[in-house]
């Protein structure tokens, strides 16, 4: 498996781990447990879609010249931003279905997963490369 695919896989694992931890804490502390679970799952799904989009977008941009790649990635970054705005906005708009705190905490899944990458790399990759 290529280094990029391993990174994508570990980012997705990190998102899943973060969502599970936040969901467990939310189920323990929140009054509306199902709403909290749905909120974290909804924004976790958004973070997953953004991560996969980022991977494929970068793969295509790496084959372009610098100017074309910069222009393309500006557009792709806007698309990812719109995806998260739609996910968070719809989660907050439908607050009778999704718990707003769950939506907001779940939206940080990609960021937290990116910070967890060195831990995953050190723990799981020691001696395998």
N, C-alpha and C positions, 0 to 999 in steps of 0.2 A: 504494500500500500504506500502511495506517495506521501511525502511529508505534509502536503497541503490537505490531503484527504484525512490523514490522522488528526491534523489540527481541527478540521471541520467536525470530525467524529467526537473529539474531546470537548469541543465547544458545545455540541448538542448534548453530550453527557452532562456537562456542567450546568446547562440550562435545566435539564431534567432534575438533577440533584437539588439545585436551588429552588425550583418550583415545589418539589416534594417537601423540602424543609420548611419553606414558607407556608405551604398548605397545612402541614401538621401543626405548626405554631398557630396559624389562624384558626384551625378547627378547635384547638384548645382554648383560645382566647376570645374568639368572635362570638357574637350573639347569633348572627345569621350564618351558620356554618356552611350550608350549601351555597349560599351566595358568595361567600369568601372563596370556596373551592372553585366555583365557576369563574370568578374574577381572576384568580391566579392562573387557571388553565387557559382562559381566553387570552390574557396578555402573554403567557408563556408560549402559546401557539403563535402569536404575533412575533415574538422574539425568535422563534424557530424559523419562521418564514423569512424574516430579515437576515438571519444567519446564512440560510441556504442561498438566498438571493445574493448576498455579499460574496459567497464563495464562487458562484457561477459568473457573476459580474466581473470579479477580479481575474478569473481564468480567461475570459474573453479580452479584457483590457490589456493583459500582459502580452498579447499577440499584436498589439497595435503600436504605432509610433507614439512618441511621448505626447505630442500635442493632441492627437486623436484620443489617446487614452485618458488624458486629463479632462477633455470635454465629455467623453463618455461617462467617466466616473462621477462627474458633477451631476449629470442627469440621473445616474443610477443611485447616487446618494439621496437625491431628492425623492426618488421613488421609495426608497427605504424609509425616509422620514414620513412620507405620506402614509405608508403602511402603518407605522406606529401611531401616527396621529389618528388614523381611522380606528385602530384597535382601541386606543385609550379613550378617544372621544365616544365611540359607540359603547364601550364599557361603562363610562360615566353617564352617558345619556340613558342607558337602560339600567339604571341603578336598582330597579326592582328585581332584576335578574342577576346582575353582577355587583358584588360588593366593591365600592370605589377604592377602598384601601387595598383589597386583593388585586385589583386591576393595576393600581399604581406600583405596588411592590413587585408584581409579576413582570412589569415592564422593565425592571432593572435586571432581568435574568441574563441577558446577553452581556451586559457590563460586568456583572458579578462572575459569570462564567469565564470571561476573558481574564479577569484577575486571578481566577483559580487555575489557569493553564500552567503556570510554573509549578504549582503543587502537583498537578497530575503528571506533568513531564518528569519531575524529580522522583515521584513515588513509583510510577508505572513503567518508566522507560529506563530506569537505571540498569545498565549493562546490556540492553537490547539493541543498541545502535552500533 
